[in-house]
Amino acid sequence: MEKPLIESHRAAGARIAEYSGVALPEAYAELEREYVAARESVALFDTNWHAFLALTGRDRVKYLHAISSNNIQALESGQGTLALLLNPQGRIQAELEVYALPEMLLVLSHASLREQTVALLKKYVIGSQVKIEDLTDQMGSLAIEGPRATVIVEQACGVKLADLPEMSIRDVTVEGIACQLVRRSHFGELGAEFIAGRDCISSLWEKLLAGVRAHGGEPIGMVALNALRLEAGVPWFPADFNDGMIPHEAVLENTHISFNKGCYTGQEIVERVRTRGHVNRKRVALKFSSVAPPAAGTKLRAGGAEVGFVTSAAFSPDAKPSIGMGYVRREHFAPGSVVEFDGGTAEVGGS
């Protein structure tokens, strides 16, 4: 089934491409125009790479707390957090956004892996009063972000975005459309994500687009969004971390893990690495010498030996010429280290 905003994008002349198994708008206009709008005014973009899951039942919080990497029990109604599902070897099986609502946990994961994620969640429902419902085909989402986002959100639904904690969720209405607003940054600016029923998400897009354009903003595609989030150092699942990595390699300890919540699947490995060991590779920022960004999977070398690989890359109008993320071995962790690839060199930045 096509994602709910695809026809709106096609009607606006956007190019459509596949990103991690999901069809999304690649671009509406030239990169520079979309990039400048996001940095100087505001951007509207499609976030329908999500799968939407509802967890209900009296044990829902206890259950998800016991199998995921973050502290779900600490969430009060209206709060959200990031978490991981790990296997017993500590490898990342899924990234979750978890939002506590009065009668359920709303869980967002990646649409291309939703069947595997649902199966993994159901695997642990043993004697628990928990129901897992896949709402992906009934829901849709979009986001606005940039310096003018807070003005547009307040005009659209009366909410002062800056007053909300990050990853908090609220019920709102936008010109008669009931939806949920999440304060959520995708590329380091002040931003909001709107979640609504599939049957009204296109109308919501058009209403917010009018406000965005009134403030000099633009809809942006994944090319611009990829450059923006790489500049902000935001990793994407499953592009930049997946079941080939453990959290410490992906540098997710400060965002996705609670170290004082007790046991969960994979916790023993996470704690062992934290207290007694180190990783031999980790995710780092990369700045490439070439204008053309190298493809994901491009091998990185030093002294003729393979020392890592690229996971994501993009041309950056600000950093110039191209930036990205990848994994390098520990002897190349230091910022300023230089590695090679077919087509140029890459300087290692922070993680």
N, C-alpha and C positions, 0 to 999 in steps of 0.2 A: 504494500500500500504506500502511495506517495505521501510525503510529508505535507501537512496542511497548508503551507504557504507557497508551495511551488508554483501554482497557477498565478498567484499575485506577482511572484518574481518574474515569471515568463512574460506576463503582460507588461511589466515595467522594462523589459528588454534585458534582463540579467542573464548572464551565462550560467548554466547549471553544471556542476561537477560533483563527483563523489568524494567524500571525505570520511575515511575510516568506515566505509560501508554505508554512508548516509548521503543522499542527494541533497545538496544545499547550494545557494547562490554563490558563484565564484566571484563575480564582480558585476556592478552596475555601470561603472564609469572607470576612468583611468585611476590607477592606484593613488597617485598624488592627491587627487580631488577627494577621494574617500578618506584617505589618511588625515589630511588637513582638517576635514570636517570633524573627525573624531577627536583630534587633539585640541582644536580651537573652539569648537562649538558642541556638537552632539552627533552621535551615530545611532542609527536604528538597525538592528540585525537579528537574523533568524537563529534561534537556539534549539531548533528541533532535532538536535542530535540526542536529546534526552529520551530515555524510557521512563515512564511514570508508574510507580508501584504504590499501592495502598496497603499498609499493614494495620489490621484491626484485631480486636480481641483483647481480653484483659491482660494477657501475658506479652503483648507486643513489645513493650519497652524492655522488659527483662530479657526477652528472647534476643532482640537485636543487640542489646548491650553485651550479651554473652558471646556473640559470634563475630562482632566487628571490633575494629581497632580503637575506636574513640568512645568517649563517655556519654552514652545515649541517656542513661538515667539522670544525668545532670541537666538535661534540657527541660526548660519550662515551656508551657504552651506559647507558641509564637517564635521560638528559638530554633536555630538550625546549626548543623555542623557538618564537616567532611569526615569521612571514615573509609576504611578499606576492608574488604573481605580477603583474607589470606588463606593459603592452604597450610597444612601442618609443617611444611618446609619454609614457611614465611614468605612465599612468593605471592605476588599481588594478583588476585583473581578478578576483582572489580573495585571501582571507585564509587562511593555512594555520597550523595547529598541527602541528609536526613533532616526533616522538618517536623517538629512536634506540633500537632494540631489537637484540638480538644478531644476528638473521638478516634484519631488515627495517627500513624506516622506516615507522612508522605516521603517517599524515597525516590530520588532521581538517580538513574544509572545511565549507561550508554546504550542507545537504541540498537546498534548492530550486535550487541552481546546480551540483549535482554533475555533471550531464551536460556542461555547459560546461567545468567545471574538469577533468574527466577528459580531454575532447577537447583542451583546452589543454596539459595535461601530455603527452599522447601525441604532440602535434604536434612536440615537441622531442626525442623519442626517435629519434634518427637515428644508427644505428650504435653505439648504447650497449647494453650488456647490462643492460637494465632491464625488469622486468615490472610493470605497474600493474594492480592488481586492486581492483575496487569491492566492498567488504565491507558496504556500508550496510544491505542487507537482512538481513544475518546478525548485526548488532551492535546494541547499545543502550547508553545511558548515563544517569546521574543524578548529582546532586551534593548534598553537604551543606556548609553554611557557617554560621558564627556562633561566638560565644564558647565554646560547649560542643562544637563539632565535634571538637576534638582528643581529648576524652574518649570520644566515641562511636566514633571511628575506632579508637582503641586497644582499646576493648572488643570491637569487631567483628572486627578482623583483627590486633591486636597491634602495629600500627605507630604510632610516635610522630610525629604529623604535623608538629609544630614542628621536628623534627630533619631533615626533608627539605627540600632546596632547592625553590624555586618552579619549577613545571613539570617536576619529576622524576617518573618513572613506575616503579612497582614491581608485580611479580606478587604477589597476595595471595589469601587464601581467606576468605570470609565464610560461616560455618556450612555448609561444604561446597561453596560456590559459588566456582569459580575465576574471578577477574576481575583487572583491572589498576586500580591506584589511582594517580591523578595528583594531586599537590599543586597546586591551582588555585583562585585567587580569582576569583569572578565579581562581587563587589560590595565588595571592600576588606577583608573579614574573612578569618580563617583558614578555608580550605576544602579539600575533597577532591572529586574527580570519580571515579566508578567506571565502568569500561567492561567489559561482559560480553556473552556470547552472547545473542542475541535470545530464545532459548527459556528463559532463566533470569533475565532482567532484572526481570520482574514479581515473582518470588520474592525477588530481592535488594531490590527496593523495599520489600516488606512487612517483611522482616527489619530493614532500616535504619529504617523508619518506627517500628517498635516501640521501638528505641533512642532515636530522636528524641523521641517522645512521653514516654518515661520521664524525659527530662531537660527537659520543659516546652516542647519545640519543636513545630513544626507543618509540614505540607507547605504549600508556597506556590505560587501561580500566577504567571503572567507579569505581571499588573498590579503585584503587590508587587515582583517581581524587577526590573521596569523602573524603579520608583521608587528601589529600593536602588542599582542600578548607575548611575543618573543622579546620585544624590547622591555616588557615589564617582568620577564622571567617567569611567566605562568606556564607550567607544563600541562599538556593535554593527555588524557587517557583515551584510547590505548596507544596513541602515537609516541609519547615520551616515556611512558612506563606501562608495563603490562606483566603478564605472568612469567616473563623472563627475569624480573627484578624483585628484590626485596625492598622494603621501604627505605632503609638507610642508603642503598645505592641510588634510589630515585630522589633522595633528599626530601622526604615527606614527614620527617619526625615531628616538626613543629606545627604542622597543619592538620595531619590526619591521625595522630596517635596520642593516646593518653597513657602515660607511664605509671599511673597509680590507680587504675581501674580494676586490676585483678586479671584473671585468666580469660583468654579468648583463643580461638584457633590461630596458631602461628605465633602466639605471644612469647613462647619460650625462645624462639629464634630471635625475635625482635629485642628481647631483654638481654640475651646473651651477647649480641653484637654491641648493644649500647654499653654494657658494663665491662665486658672482657675482651672485646675484639675490635676489629676495624674492617672496613670493606676494601676490596682490592680494586674496585672501580666505582665511579659515581657519575651522576648527571652534572654537567657543567654547561655554562653559556659558551658559545663559540662565535667569533667574529672572523669571517672568511675574507680572503684577499680577492676573490673573484666576484664580479658583478652578478653572474648567474649563480643562484644558490645551489649547492650540491643536493642531490636526491637523498631522501631518507634511505638509510642503509649503507651510504657511502663509507668505505673503510678509512680510518685515520691511522697514520703511520708515523713512526719516529725512528730514525736510524735504520730504515729499511724494515723494521718490525711492525706488525699490526698492533696498535695500542688502544683502539676504540672504534666508534662508529657514530654517524650522524643519525639523529632521530627526526629532527624537523629543521627547516631552514626557510628563509624568506629574504627578499630584497627589502632593505630598511631605508625609507626616505630620510630618516633622521641619522641613524648610525652610519650608514653607507660604508661599503656597498651592501654586503649581505651578512646576516646574523643567523644564529640557530641554537640548537641544543644537541647534545650528544653525550656519550659516555666515554671516559678515558680511564686508563689505569692510574693507580695512585701516585706513581712517580711523575705524573703530569697534572696533578690536581692544582698546583700553584698557579694563581692568576698570572698571565704573561707567558706561560709555557706555549711553545709553538709546535704544532703537529702538522703533518702534510696529508694531502689527499690528491687524487687525480684531478688536476686542474688548478691547484694552488696550495695555499697554506691556511691554517686556522689558528687564531690566538685564543687561548683558554681564558675565560673570565670567571666570575664567581658562580656558585651553585645556587 
